[in-house]
Amino acid sequence: MQASSIGKALLRRQSEARVAPLVQRRRALRRKTRLVSLAELRSHRELSKMRTLARGNRLSITPVSADEGEFITRRLMKL
């Protein structure tokens, strides 16, 4: 094997070693994460004042309080 091909093989192994944990973490998150519909969010009294659920709000730009985020993560998504 030439020096350049040895170097390429080492770089490939190092790259794979760095990427593997990220792929595993992504797969674990994909298995744990479920979608929560707006109807389901609206059905919970604890989220009644959530700005995201008010009519006419753009979902991508409304803030979520720490309490609301905690409720969604712990109770609805069961993470």
Beta strands, then each sheet from edge to edge (+ up, - down):
end
